[in-house]
Amino acid sequence: MEFHPDVENVFIGGGCSRHAFNFLSVLVEYLRRAWDKVLMPHLAAKWRYHTEHENLEDAFWGDRSRGGPERRELDTRERSKV
């Protein structure tokens, strides 16, 4: 939840999941605080607009932070199901 660092008057904020929709009434308060630039520092740091990966050739390698498999190419059989 932060203003876009390169585009004036663009604020990015969202739950990015259906689960977050359940907490919209709570998230709105945090979005307002981020908009007003009074969000608690530890949350502002956690929810900031990440730019440290913008110049990498492949910014995401599959960090397994959500318990899934590492990033890889789908094989022919898997692609046929998509």
MODELLER restraints for C-alpha pairs under 7 A, 6 or more apart:
rsr = mdl.restraints
at = mdl.atoms
rsr.add(forms.Gaussian(group=physical.xy_distance, feature=features.Distance(at['CA:1:A'], at['CA:12:A']), mean=5.44, stdev=0.5))
rsr.add(forms.Gaussian(group=physical.xy_distance, feature=features.Distance(at['CA:1:A'], at['CA:13:A']), mean=4.27, stdev=0.5))
rsr.add(forms.Gaussian(group=physical.xy_distance, feature=features.Distance(at['CA:1:A'], at['CA:31:A']), mean=6.47, stdev=0.5))
rsr.add(forms.Gaussian(group=physical.xy_distance, feature=features.Distance(at['CA:1:A'], at['CA:34:A']), mean=6.23, stdev=0.5))
rsr.add(forms.Gaussian(group=physical.xy_distance, feature=features.Distance(at['CA:1:A'], at['CA:47:A']), mean=5.38, stdev=0.5))
rsr.add(forms.Gaussian(group=physical.xy_distance, feature=features.Distance(at['CA:1:A'], at['CA:48:A']), mean=5.89, stdev=0.5))
rsr.add(forms.Gaussian(group=physical.xy_distance, feature=features.Distance(at['CA:1:A'], at['CA:49:A']), mean=6.96, stdev=0.5))
rsr.add(forms.Gaussian(group=physical.xy_distance, feature=features.Distance(at['CA:2:A'], at['CA:11:A']), mean=5.69, stdev=0.5))
rsr.add(forms.Gaussian(group=physical.xy_distance, feature=features.Distance(at['CA:2:A'], at['CA:12:A']), mean=5.46, stdev=0.5))
rsr.add(forms.Gaussian(group=physical.xy_distance, feature=features.Distance(at['CA:2:A'], at['CA:13:A']), mean=6.62, stdev=0.5))
rsr.add(forms.Gaussian(group=physical.xy_distance, feature=features.Distance(at['CA:2:A'], at['CA:34:A']), mean=6.29, stdev=0.5))
rsr.add(forms.Gaussian(group=physical.xy_distance, feature=features.Distance(at['CA:2:A'], at['CA:48:A']), mean=5.71, stdev=0.5))
rsr.add(forms.Gaussian(group=physical.xy_distance, feature=features.Distance(at['CA:2:A'], at['CA:49:A']), mean=5.95, stdev=0.5))
rsr.add(forms.Gaussian(group=physical.xy_distance, feature=features.Distance(at['CA:3:A'], at['CA:10:A']), mean=5.71, stdev=0.5))
rsr.add(forms.Gaussian(group=physical.xy_distance, feature=features.Distance(at['CA:3:A'], at['CA:11:A']), mean=4.12, stdev=0.5))
rsr.add(forms.Gaussian(group=physical.xy_distance, feature=features.Distance(at['CA:3:A'], at['CA:12:A']), mean=5.92, stdev=0.5))
rsr.add(forms.Gaussian(group=physical.xy_distance, feature=features.Distance(at['CA:4:A'], at['CA:10:A']), mean=5.55, stdev=0.5))
rsr.add(forms.Gaussian(group=physical.xy_distance, feature=features.Distance(at['CA:4:A'], at['CA:11:A']), mean=5.78, stdev=0.5))
rsr.add(forms.Gaussian(group=physical.xy_distance, feature=features.Distance(at['CA:4:A'], at['CA:12:A']), mean=6.45, stdev=0.5))
rsr.add(forms.Gaussian(group=physical.xy_distance, feature=features.Distance(at['CA:4:A'], at['CA:49:A']), mean=6.87, stdev=0.5))
rsr.add(forms.Gaussian(group=physical.xy_distance, feature=features.Distance(at['CA:13:A'], at['CA:31:A']), mean=6.73, stdev=0.5))
rsr.add(forms.Gaussian(group=physical.xy_distance, feature=features.Distance(at['CA:15:A'], at['CA:21:A']), mean=6.78, stdev=0.5))
rsr.add(forms.Gaussian(group=physical.xy_distance, feature=features.Distance(at['CA:30:A'], at['CA:39:A']), mean=6.88, stdev=0.5))
rsr.add(forms.Gaussian(group=physical.xy_distance, feature=features.Distance(at['CA:33:A'], at['CA:39:A']), mean=4.79, stdev=0.5))
rsr.add(forms.Gaussian(group=physical.xy_distance, feature=features.Distance(at['CA:53:A'], at['CA:59:A']), mean=5.37, stdev=0.5))
rsr.add(forms.Gaussian(group=physical.xy_distance, feature=features.Distance(at['CA:61:A'], at['CA:71:A']), mean=5.87, stdev=0.5))
rsr.add(forms.Gaussian(group=physical.xy_distance, feature=features.Distance(at['CA:62:A'], at['CA:70:A']), mean=4.81, stdev=0.5))
rsr.add(forms.Gaussian(group=physical.xy_distance, feature=features.Distance(at['CA:62:A'], at['CA:71:A']), mean=4.61, stdev=0.5))
rsr.add(forms.Gaussian(group=physical.xy_distance, feature=features.Distance(at['CA:63:A'], at['CA:70:A']), mean=6.73, stdev=0.5))
rsr.add(forms.Gaussian(group=physical.xy_distance, feature=features.Distance(at['CA:64:A'], at['CA:70:A']), mean=6.00, stdev=0.5))
